[in-house]
């Protein structure tokens, strides 16, 4: 009961505190695009990053709650979420994100199609087809098909790169971090299609990510199309006029909440990159059927049954219960699937 309640409470915290705040930022930016507004560079990035963290903590929290509630009844479920934003490649990402669905797609689609047994070209075609169907599984919308196709292309390129390099190898620390950053950015860009209401909205958001909204083709030089809040000009001093000459605009960015929003997004990124996940924190108490992928050092943030742990988890659970009773928590993203 203690192990299950702790896991479920951590999951509920991720959903009602972390995912809700990040989701608000994503809704602001994607809502602007849905209304036909040209979204600025900074609004596009804060919106896409907000949704990236919303869906991460929403799904991570959902998986924790499912595992925790089942454990309270003596049922141990398989692992479904293993810090996918720590992945150093798209291949690793899909081994850590929605692991039960990935295993289903592998066993009942990829392998029956031939898997990797019929040469590299057929393997890449199979990967692309499976990810297209995985995207379509989420909903009958071209945006989901584009999201699945994009991940299929990512996987094909990743496997081709490994084949060219002669295997996964053991990259250096710098290589691992380069892979982690590249993977995170690739996944974040793909989430644009997953979140957008239509293909046109997704393309408008992508244009915002590279600062091209409202920019004509002859003006694709310098900083044209990039807008920063008007009050940013003051601290920049003499640099502001020079940047304005290059095309940077200091004006209104309604979907941007200020510097604290950047700090919050950076904190969430640090959380998913450097903190141990729920399964690692409770690794001594068989939190799931699968072997826990431990990245935390021994003795750091490891749960033990104690009075202090009980008081802490009880206080957090009470706060979250009051929040739920007030009706401040939104719907789970994956509820629609």
Protein Blocks (a to p, Z undefined) as FASTA:
>chain_A
ZZmmmmmmmmmmmmmmmmmmmmmmmmmmmmmmmnopacdfklmmmmmmmmmmmmmmmmmm
mmmmmmmmmmmnopacddfbehkllpcbfklmmmmgokllmmmmmmmmmmmnnpjmnojk
lmmmmmmmmmmmmmmmnoccfklmmmmmmmmmmmmmmmmmmmmnopjbjadfklmmmmmm
mmmmmmmmmmmmmmpmbfklmmmmmmmmnopgoiafklmghjehiacdfklmmmnmmmmm
mmmmnopacdddfkbgbjklmmmmmmmmmmmmmpccfklmmmmnopbfbdcddfbdehia
pacddfklmmmmmmmmmmmmmmmmnopaccdfklmZZ
